[in-house]
């Protein structure tokens, strides 16, 4: 396992893509094009970050936004895993304060990032779906995720980093998604001794469920999914999850957990393969 900085450096390069706003019901709204570069300085003590955003089809013109930053260290609000993927977000839920989290998956030619946003009252406000491709790679976008893509059993390993210990703990992971006779969909996830099951009737690409917390699960373009509570606060524990179907037989998930005081306690990166499939 590399250091946090070494894992961060796996994101270096030029990435071209799009930022798409998604409303709370999963409808796609406005999209802007983007060019993001992460480049080490000559002495390799820092990384130069630059993000330019454009109107679609106008990438050769003046950007709508041009943000630059020199990164010398990484704060507690972000953790990086061995593949370079990351989980970043608010460290604490606070009254009258907007809350959000961003996660990013990384492969040699692709990145998929997502931002999950909540209002000052803690209500789920929507998503930002970010699809990025390494410049010159010719990588293709994954199809829109469907329920059929997820059905069945999945097994693999979860790496979990806690707020007080940056080295990951590795545990077996198992999940199953199945359609019941009455049309509901049941989703069960088990990491080590922790197990969570939710169930609801899908409406198109969205599923709402009850339980300790009302939640919403979305199927999205590029093989992505989002699972959020409809409201967050500092009195009841909750978790945020984003998934990415990297291939028909491999699914990755990033999970960010908060305790009953609204404090971030851990993040997990889960890599699972469809039951019966072995790693390539």
Secondary structure, 3 states (H helix, E strand, C coil): CCCHHHHHHHHCEEEEEEEEEEECCCCEEEEEEEEEEEEECCCCCCEEEEEEEEECCCCCCCCCEEEEEEECCCCCCEEECCCCCEEEECCECCCCCCEEEEEEEECCCEEEEEEEEECCCCEEEEEEEEEEEECCCCCCCCCCCCHHHHCEEEEEEEEEEECCEEEEEEEEEEEEEEECCCCCEEEEEEECCEEEEEEECEECCEEEECCCCCEEEEECHHHEEEEEECECCCCCCEEEEEEEEEECCEEEEEEEEECCCCEEEEEEEEEEEECCCCCC
